[in-house]
Amino acid sequence: MNPEKSDLHIHSDMSDGRMSVEEIISHASQLRLDTIAITDHFGPCYGCIKANPSTIERRGQFIRDVALQYPRVRVLDGAELDINTDGSMVEVAEDVTPFELVIGSIHQMTNSSLWVSLLGKVTKKYHFDILGHWDGYLTTYRESDGEMAAEILADAGIVVELSSRYPPKDYHFLIAARDAGCKFSLGSDAHWISAIGQLESQLQLAEALELPLAEF
């Protein structure tokens, strides 16, 4: 995998995206991306896929079947799961093993004290690979909270996403996460075709701050 030519956060029309799996993979192939992850929403929320084993298996097999037609790009069967305000995570088939990559994301407005508390709680019980759009829903940011969050994520081996849909507003946390030992990923959080792979600014940021990119 070439992490510099990856987009690990894309939504299809199986959840709240606006493009089909084939459109996503075909476009990624045309862009000569190395690796993509189709990370639909699962759970009870509006626009989410029902989180039951049969639905998950059918979707995964469909993604694999379509991907066979585009050998130029590696396609990961992924999921984006909500981190709830009580520190729990959306349950999917009792665990998250059906997926090749899982993004955990907070989608409620929080201050940084609550944010670091939620990360502390969720990482004690659940495993996920990437923290999605880390400050997309932060209303405040304290450096001390960012440093605690960085240590929590590093200890749990969780990668920090550099999102083009939610560009980071405070670089302090990225530096703290880097110094704590975290790695980083590129994700467009694309819901429409034109957003796929549009990660030049995030790659430039990673290079400028010497943020190591993870391989999956």
N, C-alpha and C positions, 0 to 999 in steps of 0.2 A: 504493500500500500504506500502511495505517495500522499502523505497528509496535506501537502500544499495544494493538491488537486483533488480535494475531497469536499463533499457537502453532506454532513451527517445529520441534517434536520430538515426533512421535506415531508409535506402532508399531501396525501392523495384525496381523490373524491370519495374514497371509502369512509373518510371522516369529514373534516371541514375544509379540505383542499378543493381547488377548482380545476384539477387536471387528473386524467386517468393514470394508472400505473404505467401503461405503455407510453403515454405522452411524456411522463417523467423520465423514464429510462431512455427513450429515444432521444430526448433533448440533451440529457446528460452525456450520452454517447457522442452526439454532434459537438458538444462542447469539449470533448475529450477529457472529461473528468475521470479520475482513476477509480474513485469509490464514492458511492452515495448510500444513504440510509433513508428508507421510507418509514417515517416515524409517526404513524397516525395516532390520534387520541383514542384511548380506551376508557370505558367506564360508564357511569350513569348520566354524564353530562350531555347537554344538547349538542348534536353533531358528532358524538363519540361512537365508536364501535362497541357493541355489546361484548363484555369481557367474559366469554365462555369458551371452553376448549375447542368446540367444533368450529365456531366462527374464526377463531385464531388460526386453527390449522388450515381451513379453507383459504383464508387470506394469504397465509404464508406460502402455501403451495402455488397459488395463483401468481404471486410475485416471483417465485422461483421459475415458473413456467415461462413467464414473459421475459425474464432476465436471460434465459437461454438464447433468445433471439438477438441479444446485444452483447456478445462476448467481450467487447472492448471495455465495458464498464463493470466493475464489481458492485453488486447490489445487496445491501444488508436489509434483512427483515427486522424492522425496529418498532419501537413504541415510545410515545411520550405519555408519561403517567403523572397525574397531579400529586403534589405534596399538599396535604390538607392543613387547615389551620390548627388542628390538634396534633400535628406532627406525624400523622399516619400517611399512608400512601394508597392510592387506588389499587385495590386487589385485582389481580388478573390471574384467573385459573389457579388460585392459591399460591402462586409464585410467579416469577418473571422469567423462568427458564425457557418458555417457548420462543423468546426473541433473541436475535443475535446482538442487539444493542438496545439499551433502555435509557431514555432521557427522563430525569426527574425534574419537574418544574413547578414553581409556585406561580399561581395565576390570580392571587388576591393581593391588593395593595397592603404592604407591610412596612413598618419602620425597621431599621437594621437590628434593633434589639430582638424583636420578634423573629426576624429572618434568621439570625444566628441560633436562636432557641429552636426553631423548627428544624434547621439543619442538624443540630445536635440530637434531637429526638429521632428524626427519620433515619439517620445513618446508624443508629443503634439497633434498629429492627429490620431495615430493608437494605437491599443492595441495588444500586443503579450505576450506570457507567458514566453518565455525563450530567452535570447540573446545567439545565437549559437557561438561557437568557438571565444570567445571575442577578442583574439589577433592573430587569425590565419592569418589575412591579415594586421597586423600593421607593418609598417616599422620603426617607432620610438615609444618610450613611455616616456612621462614626468609624473612625479608623480602628479603634479598639475592637469593635464588633467584626470588622473585616479581617483583622488579624486572627481572631478566634475562629471565624468561619474558615479561613485558609487552613488552619491546623486541623480542623474537623475533616475537611475534604481530603487533605493530604493523607491523614491517618486512615481514611476509608478507601483510598485509592480512586477517588472520583475526579474525573476530568472536568475542567471549567470551559464552558462554551464561549467562543467569541462569535456573537450573533450579529448578522447584518440587519435583521429586522429590529433589534433592540441594541444599537451600538452602546458600548459601555460609557457611562458618564463620569466615572471616577477611576483613574488608573491605579490608585493606591492599592485597591484590592487585588488587581492583577499582579502587581509586583509582590505583594504579600503572599499570594498563592504560589507564585513562581519560587519565592525564597523558601516557602514551606515544603516544596517538593512536588507541587501539582504540575500536571501537564494540561494541555489545552486542545480544543478542537474547533474546527470551522463549521458553522451552521447557518444557513440562510433563513431557516424557519419559513421556507417558501410555501405559499398557499396558491400561487399562480405561476405560470410557466416562466415568465420573464425574470423571476427572482432566483431561479435555480442557478447555483454557482456564482452568484454575484457577491464575491467575498474578497475582492481585491484590497479594500480598506482594512479588513480584519487581518489579512495576511501581512500587510504592511505594518500593522500594529504589533503583530507577533514578532516580526523581525526587529522593529524598533525597540521593543521592550525585552527582547531575547526570551520570549515565551516558548518553551519547547512544545511541539505539537505531538499528540499521541497517535499511535498506530493501532488500528483495530483489525 
